[in-house]
Amino acid sequence: MGLGALQHFTIEPSDLERSKDFYCDVLGLENGDRPPLGFPAIGSISAAPPQCI
């Protein structure tokens, strides 16, 4: 069975800001809103239209 789509994943980077810069500046994805979860995090990062990365 093949993979149809990747909807959500979580990573725990050692440098959150650098990871955000990579996803947004290098890959061209967009940083979205997120609820306050009580720990450092960035919002949903998405591309429109959906892209393979």
N, C-alpha and C positions, 0 to 999 in steps of 0.2 A: 504494500500500500504506500503510495507516494504522499508527500506533504503537500496539502492544498494551499495553506497560508499560515503565517505566523502572526498571531493576533496580539500577543503580550509576552513580555519577558522581563526579568528583573536581574540587574547586575549590582554588585557592590564594589565600585571602583575605589582605589586608594586616594584618588584626587578627583573629587566630584566636579569641580569647575572645569578642569582640563578635559574630562570626559564629555561634559556638556558642549564645550567648544568644539571637540572633534565631531560629535554627531550633528551639531548645527552648522558650524563653519566649513567643515571638510565635506561632510556627506549632504549638506543642504537640507536637513530635516528641521522641523519647527518645534520649539519648546512650548508646551501647553500648560494649562492650569492643573493644579493638583490640590486635593484637600490637605489641611494641616494634619500630618500624621505623627508629629512629635519627634521626628528625627530628620536629619538633613537629606534632602532628596530634590530631584528636579521633576518637572511635570511630565506628562505624556509627551513623548517625542514622536512626531508623525510626519508623514509625507502625503501630499495630495497631488496627484493620484498616488495610491499605494505603490511602493517601489521595492524591488529586491535589493537587499544590501548584504 
